[in-house]
């Protein structure tokens, strides 16, 4: 499902973000990327989503080497990958419903299909009754649940989450972790970057530890 072979990524001559990263994540697996701030977790997720390109090495997603894909092919790959951003990246002038619907509109789905799937996914995250509200009218936990809904409405095979509980209190964080576990239980591969030990303890799945851009534990 996800394979990295000897991946290197640097920002400028003296800033190595990732060094010799090699690991494999199987289909349906739930994996946690942990390590301190600056360890390379976000850079790694960006490589998996095609937002960054490696300086060298291979990033293979569903048997496609992202490093060799043309820019025009990346949007099609991303349709099979949901991404949950730490800072939400919600459209503030659009309703809860429309924030989720936009992920389907680019796929040319019919209005009837969009409405059915959006309402279905909003119900699954407990936001169906707030579908006409703007993001600013939601709590931080609700905004993150909205981000989860947006990431899964396209039925992705992979969900990537970058510090999905970083801006939440303990109860809100627990809700998001439980949502991610439920998504994984349906067969979706989930990769979560986090530095919170509480999340690692709650999930109790495979842990890949990064330190200064290198894997120090969990590669296989």
C-alpha positions in Angstrom: 0.0 0.0 0.0 2.7 2.5 1.1 6.4 1.9 0.6 9.4 4.3 0.9 12.8 3.3 -0.2 15.9 5.3 0.9 14.1 8.6 0.8 16.0 11.9 1.4 14.5 15.4 1.6 16.3 18.6 2.4 15.3 22.3 2.5 18.5 24.2 1.6 22.0 23.0 1.9 22.1 22.7 5.7 18.6 21.5 6.5 18.0 17.8 6.1 14.4 17.1 6.8 14.5 13.4 6.1 17.4 11.0 5.8 17.4 7.5 4.3 13.7 6.8 5.2 12.7 3.2 4.4 9.5 1.5 5.6 6.3 -0.2 4.5 2.7 0.2 5.6 0.3 -2.5 4.7 -3.2 -2.1 3.4 -5.7 -1.6 6.2 -2.9 -0.8 8.8 -3.1 2.0 11.4 0.4 3.6 11.8 1.5 6.4 14.1 4.4 8.7 13.2 5.8 10.1 16.4 8.8 12.2 17.4 9.5 15.8 18.6 8.7 18.9 16.6 11.0 19.2 13.7 11.6 15.4 13.5 10.2 15.3 9.9 6.7 14.0 10.5 4.9 16.7 8.5 7.4 16.5 5.6 6.9 12.8 5.5 3.1 13.1 5.2 3.5 15.8 2.5 5.6 13.3 0.5 2.9 10.7 0.8 0.3 13.1 -0.5 2.5 14.5 -3.3 2.7 18.0 -1.9 6.5 17.6 -1.8 8.9 15.6 -3.9 11.8 13.6 -2.5 15.4 14.7 -3.4 16.1 11.0 -3.9 14.6 7.6 -3.2 11.2 6.2 -4.0 7.7 7.0 -2.6 5.3 4.3 -3.8 1.6 4.7 -3.1 -0.7 1.9 -4.4 2.1 0.7 -6.8 2.7 4.2 -8.2 6.0 6.0 -7.6 4.9 9.6 -6.7 8.4 10.8 -7.4 8.0 10.0 -11.1 4.4 11.1 -11.5 3.7 14.1 -13.7 2.1 17.1 -11.9 -1.1 16.6 -14.0 -1.4 13.0 -12.5 -1.2 14.0 -8.9 -4.8 15.2 -8.5 -6.1 11.8 -9.6 -3.8 10.1 -7.0 -5.0 12.4 -4.3 -8.6 11.4 -4.9 -7.8 8.1 -3.2 -6.1 9.8 -0.2 -7.8 11.9 2.5 -5.7 14.5 4.3 -6.5 16.0 7.7 -4.6 19.2 8.3 -3.5 20.4 11.7 -4.7 23.9 11.0 -8.1 22.7 9.5 -7.8 24.7 6.2 -11.6 25.1 6.1 -13.4 27.4 3.8 -14.6 30.0 6.2 -17.3 31.6 4.0 -18.9 28.2 3.1 -21.2 26.1 5.3 -20.3 22.8 6.9 -22.2 21.1 4.1 -20.3 22.9 1.4 -16.9 22.4 3.0 -17.5 18.7 2.6 -19.2 18.8 -0.8 -16.3 20.6 -2.4 -14.3 17.4 -2.2 -16.8 15.7 -4.4 -17.6 18.5 -6.8 -14.2 18.2 -8.5 -15.0 14.5 -9.3 -18.1 15.5 -11.3 -20.5 13.6 -9.0 -24.2 14.4 -9.5 -25.9 16.9 -7.1 -28.0 14.0 -5.8 -25.0 11.8 -5.1 -23.1 14.7 -3.4 -26.0 15.5 -1.1 -26.5 11.8 -0.1 -22.8 11.2 0.6 -22.2 14.5 2.4 -25.2 14.0 4.7 -24.1 10.5 5.3 -20.6 11.4 6.3 -21.7 14.4 8.4 -24.0 12.1 10.4 -21.1 9.7 10.9 -19.1 12.5 12.6 -22.0 13.9 14.5 -22.4 17.2 12.5 -25.5 16.5 10.3 -27.6 18.9 12.4 -25.0 21.7 11.9 -24.7 21.4 8.2 -25.9 25.0 7.5 -23.5 26.6 9.9 -20.2 28.3 9.0 -17.0 26.9 10.5 -16.5 29.9 12.8 -19.7 28.8 14.6 -18.2 25.4 15.5 -16.0 24.5 18.4 -12.4 23.4 17.7 -13.4 19.8 18.1 -16.3 20.2 15.7 -14.1 21.9 13.2 -11.7 18.9 13.3 -14.6 16.5 12.9 -15.6 18.5 9.9 -12.1 18.0 8.6 -12.4 14.3 9.1 -15.7 14.3 7.2 -14.1 16.1 4.3 -11.2 13.7 4.2 -13.4 10.6 4.0 -16.4 11.7 1.9 -14.6 10.5 -1.3 -14.1 7.0 0.2 -10.3 7.1 0.1 -8.2 4.1 0.6 -5.7 6.0 2.7 -6.2 8.8 5.3 -3.3 10.9 6.4 -3.6 13.0 9.5 -1.1 15.7 10.6 -1.3 16.3 14.3 -5.1 16.0 14.2 -5.5 16.6 18.0 -2.9 19.4 18.3 -5.4 22.1 18.9 -7.9 20.1 21.0 -8.6 19.4 24.7 -8.3 15.8 26.0 -12.0 14.9 25.4 -12.1 16.4 21.9 -8.8 14.6 21.1 -10.3 11.3 22.3 -13.3 11.8 20.0 -11.0 12.4 17.0 -8.9 9.3 17.8 -12.0 7.2 18.1 -13.2 8.5 14.7 -9.9 7.6 13.1 -10.1 4.1 14.6 -13.6 3.6 13.3 -12.4 4.7 9.8 -9.6 2.2 10.0 -11.9 -0.6 11.2 -13.7 -0.3 7.8 -10.5 -1.1 6.0 -9.0 2.3 5.3 -5.3 2.6 5.8 -4.6 5.4 8.4 -1.4 7.2 9.1 -1.3 9.7 11.9 1.5 12.1 12.7 1.5 13.1 16.4 3.8 14.0 19.3 1.1 13.3 21.9 1.9 10.1 23.9 -1.8 10.0 25.0 -2.8 9.3 21.4 -0.2 6.6 21.1 -1.5 4.9 24.2 -5.1 5.2 23.2 -4.6 3.8 19.7 -2.1 1.0 20.6 -1.0 0.3 17.0 2.2 0.3 15.2 4.5 3.3 16.0 7.2 4.7 13.7 9.5 7.0 15.7 11.4 9.8 13.9 14.2 11.8 15.3 16.1 14.5 13.4 14.8 13.2 10.1 15.7 9.6 10.7 13.7 6.5 11.7 14.9 5.3 15.1 12.2 2.7 15.7 9.4 0.9 13.9 10.6 0.6 10.3 9.9 -2.7 8.5 
